Amino acid sequence: MIVFGRAKPPPAATAITDPFSDNNDSTLPELRRYLARDGTQLSFREYPVDGRQVAVLIHGSAGSSNDMHRLAMALQSAGVAALVPDLRGHGSNRPHGDIEYAGQLDDDIADFLAKEKPRFPHSVWTAVGFSSGAAFALRISAEIPLGKSFDRYIFVSPYLRYNAPSVRPAGSGTASWAAASTGRIIGLTILNAIGVHLWDGLPVLAFPVPPHMDSATQTYSWRMQKNFGAHDDYLADIRSAARPVQVFVGSADQLLDADKLRIEFQSQRRDVGVIIIPGLGHSGMVTDPAAIRAIVASFQ
């Protein structure tokens, strides 16, 4: 199962990838670097403002800081400084799709904040996660003390977990974003249960990203897919979030059922506001002007 269980990428999901094709990469800020605890220099982009609010934008699965460019520019124009890291294994951080251990992404965010927060004293810090990046931000929000590093959390099109009620079932006429290597996952789960992690770097997810997108990540390893998202009990993460939470989702999301997503959050926390933007799809929530205006307005 481990050797032969590798999945092929699903068919092209243009409804998910096309909204990012209009990004004007010529206006992207230059990549900067910060030092992680293992000595690796990891990349991020900065949209500076001399204000009292800072947003850390976390891209979605297979993505990079490029994907958050339009939202970051809008925040900057509204007086909010935006910091947009490429998570380890993404963007200019090579190799793509793998990390050294589950939990390393959490450590990287902690190292990033330790470097950047002293540069913005007395500021209000907001984590803004998109898609799987929103689920990862949810994971962070439930971790102590890391979750208290931010003053609030915004989850945009949050893909909570593959089997969450809010995720539209595969084959339902909606876009498919990832193909799982089921046999390999079963084999690795069994090995992990007896303490064997030798093959945790093998790819188990394949994404339908266009081959010409050099910044995109084609596959995720077992340990990457275990880390880049919420904890297994994602509902407990919602209940345990250390700071206020707000959710934005499109009514026409190709991957998520917006009404079920509202129920998932508000059944755990009545104080979570869920804003549904009419007519918008999954990626449109960080690329379409209407969604961007709504997200930026939440900072005022």
Buried (B, 14 or more C-beta within 10 A) or exposed (E): EBEEBBBEBBEEBEBBBBBBEEBEEEEBBEBEEBEBEEEBEBBBBBBEBEBEBBBBBBBBBBBBBBBBBBBBBBBBEBBBBBBBBBBBBBBBBEEBBBBBBBBBBBBBBBBBBEEBEEEBEEBBBBBBBBBBBBBBBBBBBBBEEBBEBBBBBBBBBBBBBEEBEBBBEBEEEBBBBBBBBEBBBEBBEEBBEEEEEEBBBBBBBBBBBEEEBEBBBBBBBBBBBBBBBBBEEBBEBBEBBBBBBBBBBBEBBBBBBBEEBBEBBBEBBEEBBBBBBEEBBBBBBBBBEEBBEBBBEBBE
